[in-house]
Amino acid sequence: MKKLIKYFENINLNIKFAFGFILLLSLMSLTLNYSSNEKLIAIQGETEEISKIIIKDEVQFSEQELKNLLLELNIRFPHIVLAQSKLESGNFKSRIFLENNNMFGMKEAKRRPTTNKGTQNGHAYFESWKDCVIDYAFYQAAYLNSLKTEDQYYQYLSASYAEDPNYVVKVRQMANSLK
């Protein structure tokens, strides 16, 4: 990490960009751990050959598992993001969530790293609900990194996230009840 910081200092790039880049790289490495939802286990056999067995590591979705992942990924303002997910997915019952594993109503990302697999039903679709959360972490790293306060976050959501003019009021009410 020190080498990366030194590199960015040497080429006179803004240090905030460097930390954002490092955060993005960290999130990308987490994607490798989560996006395939599989773990590779090596088992040594009697013939000294190594056999490979793939074991599915699918964690059933629950609101608690979502909260855990938001914290594990160090998502900023997790209570607001949880409120967004509940609102966008109709409390995790919408067609977009059930068919696309998309709890944020996100469209397919084209200008930032993403875990989505394309577009289905007019929205991005993901292999798993975890991939959707990781994608939201990429979204935050790409566009919301400089925001420091909840008010700034809500202002951004109001200006750039949803079409509903009452979106932020609804998210704020729900987030306050989730704190």
C-alpha positions as CSV (number, residue, x, y, z in Angstrom):
1,M,0.0,0.0,0.0
2,K,2.9,2.4,0.8
3,K,4.3,1.8,-2.7
4,L,1.0,2.7,-4.2
5,I,0.8,5.9,-2.2
6,K,4.4,6.8,-3.1
7,Y,3.6,6.1,-6.8
8,F,0.6,8.5,-6.7
9,E,2.6,11.2,-4.9
10,N,5.4,10.9,-7.4
11,I,3.1,11.6,-10.4
12,N,1.5,14.5,-8.5
13,L,-2.0,13.0,-8.4
14,N,-4.4,14.1,-5.7
15,I,-4.0,11.9,-2.6
16,K,-7.8,11.6,-2.3
17,F,-7.8,10.0,-5.7
18,A,-5.1,7.6,-4.5
19,F,-7.1,6.5,-1.5
20,G,-10.2,6.2,-3.6
21,F,-8.3,4.1,-6.0
22,I,-6.9,1.9,-3.2
23,L,-10.5,1.6,-1.8
24,L,-11.7,0.5,-5.3
25,L,-8.9,-2.1,-5.5
26,S,-9.8,-3.4,-2.1
27,L,-13.5,-3.7,-3.1
28,M,-12.4,-5.5,-6.3
29,S,-10.5,-8.0,-4.3
30,L,-13.5,-8.6,-2.1
31,T,-15.5,-9.3,-5.2
32,L,-13.2,-12.2,-6.0
33,N,-14.2,-13.6,-2.6
34,Y,-17.9,-13.1,-3.0
35,S,-19.0,-12.9,-6.6
36,S,-18.7,-16.5,-7.6
37,N,-20.5,-17.8,-4.5
38,E,-18.2,-20.8,-4.6
39,K,-15.2,-22.0,-2.6
40,L,-12.5,-24.1,-4.0
41,I,-11.2,-26.8,-1.7
42,A,-8.2,-29.0,-2.4
43,I,-8.3,-32.5,-1.1
44,Q,-5.2,-34.7,-1.2
45,G,-6.0,-38.2,-2.3
46,E,-4.2,-41.5,-1.7
47,T,-2.3,-41.2,-5.1
48,E,-0.8,-37.8,-4.1
49,E,-3.0,-36.1,-6.7
50,I,-5.0,-33.2,-5.7
51,S,-8.7,-33.3,-6.5
52,K,-10.8,-30.2,-6.6
53,I,-14.2,-30.0,-5.2
54,I,-16.4,-27.0,-5.5
55,I,-18.7,-26.3,-2.6
56,K,-21.5,-23.8,-2.9
57,D,-21.3,-21.1,-0.3
58,E,-24.7,-19.5,-0.8
59,V,-25.9,-17.6,2.1
60,Q,-29.7,-17.4,2.1
61,F,-30.8,-13.7,2.0
62,S,-32.0,-12.2,5.2
63,E,-32.1,-8.6,6.5
64,Q,-29.6,-9.6,9.1
65,E,-27.2,-11.1,6.5
66,L,-27.6,-7.9,4.5
67,K,-26.7,-5.7,7.6
68,N,-23.7,-7.9,8.3
69,L,-22.4,-7.5,4.7
70,L,-23.0,-3.8,4.7
71,L,-20.8,-3.6,7.8
72,E,-18.2,-6.1,6.5
73,L,-17.8,-4.1,3.3
74,N,-17.6,-0.8,5.3
75,I,-20.5,0.7,3.4
76,R,-20.9,4.4,4.3
77,F,-24.1,5.2,6.1
78,P,-25.3,1.6,6.3
79,H,-28.7,2.5,7.9
80,I,-29.4,4.8,4.9
81,V,-28.3,2.1,2.4
82,L,-30.5,-0.5,4.3
83,A,-33.5,1.9,4.0
84,Q,-32.8,2.4,0.3
85,S,-32.7,-1.4,-0.2
86,K,-36.0,-1.8,1.6
87,L,-37.7,1.0,-0.3
88,E,-36.3,0.1,-3.7
89,S,-37.1,-3.6,-3.3
90,G,-40.6,-3.3,-1.8
91,N,-39.2,-4.8,1.5
92,F,-37.4,-7.4,-0.5
93,K,-40.5,-8.7,-2.4
94,S,-40.3,-6.8,-5.7
95,R,-39.9,-8.6,-9.0
96,I,-36.6,-6.8,-9.7
97,F,-35.2,-8.1,-6.4
98,L,-36.5,-11.7,-6.7
99,E,-35.6,-12.2,-10.4
100,N,-32.5,-9.9,-10.7
101,N,-31.1,-10.1,-7.1
102,N,-31.2,-6.3,-7.4
103,M,-32.3,-4.7,-4.1
104,F,-31.3,-1.1,-5.1
105,G,-33.1,-0.7,-8.4
106,M,-29.7,-0.1,-10.0
107,K,-29.3,0.1,-13.8
108,E,-26.5,-1.6,-15.6
109,A,-23.2,0.2,-14.8
110,K,-21.1,1.0,-17.8
111,R,-18.5,3.5,-16.5
112,R,-17.3,2.0,-13.2
113,P,-16.3,-1.5,-12.0
114,T,-19.4,-3.6,-11.5
115,T,-20.5,-7.1,-10.5
116,N,-23.7,-7.0,-12.6
117,K,-24.2,-9.5,-15.4
118,G,-26.2,-7.3,-17.8
119,T,-29.8,-5.9,-18.0
120,Q,-32.9,-7.9,-17.3
121,N,-36.4,-6.4,-16.7
122,G,-34.9,-2.9,-17.4
123,H,-32.5,-3.1,-14.4
124,A,-29.1,-4.6,-13.7
125,Y,-29.1,-8.3,-12.7
126,F,-26.7,-10.1,-10.4
127,E,-25.8,-13.7,-9.7
128,S,-26.5,-13.2,-6.1
129,W,-27.8,-10.6,-3.6
130,K,-24.3,-10.3,-2.3
131,D,-23.0,-9.3,-5.7
132,C,-25.6,-6.5,-5.7
133,V,-24.3,-5.2,-2.4
134,I,-20.7,-5.4,-3.6
135,D,-21.8,-3.4,-6.7
136,Y,-23.4,-0.8,-4.5
137,A,-20.0,-0.6,-2.7
138,F,-18.4,0.0,-6.1
139,Y,-21.0,2.7,-6.7
140,Q,-20.2,4.4,-3.4
141,A,-16.4,4.3,-4.1
142,A,-16.9,5.7,-7.6
143,Y,-19.3,8.5,-6.9
144,L,-19.8,9.1,-3.2
145,N,-16.3,9.0,-1.8
146,S,-16.0,12.7,-1.0
147,L,-19.3,12.9,0.9
148,K,-18.7,13.3,4.6
149,T,-22.2,13.8,6.2
150,E,-25.6,12.2,6.0
151,D,-27.0,15.5,4.7
152,Q,-24.5,15.5,1.8
153,Y,-25.4,11.9,1.1
154,Y,-29.1,12.7,1.1
155,Q,-28.5,15.7,-1.2
156,Y,-26.7,13.5,-3.6
157,L,-29.5,10.9,-3.6
158,S,-32.0,13.7,-4.2
159,A,-30.1,15.1,-7.2
160,S,-28.8,11.9,-8.8
161,Y,-30.3,8.7,-7.6
162,A,-34.1,8.4,-7.9
163,E,-36.8,9.8,-10.0
164,D,-39.4,10.1,-7.2
165,P,-39.3,13.7,-5.8
166,N,-40.2,12.3,-2.4
167,Y,-37.5,9.6,-2.4
168,V,-35.2,11.2,0.1
169,V,-38.0,12.0,2.5
170,K,-39.1,8.3,2.4
171,V,-35.5,7.0,2.8
172,R,-34.8,9.5,5.6
173,Q,-37.9,8.4,7.5
174,M,-37.1,4.7,7.1
175,A,-33.4,5.2,7.9
176,N,-34.3,7.1,11.1
177,S,-36.5,4.2,12.2
178,L,-33.6,1.7,11.5
179,K,-30.9,3.5,13.6
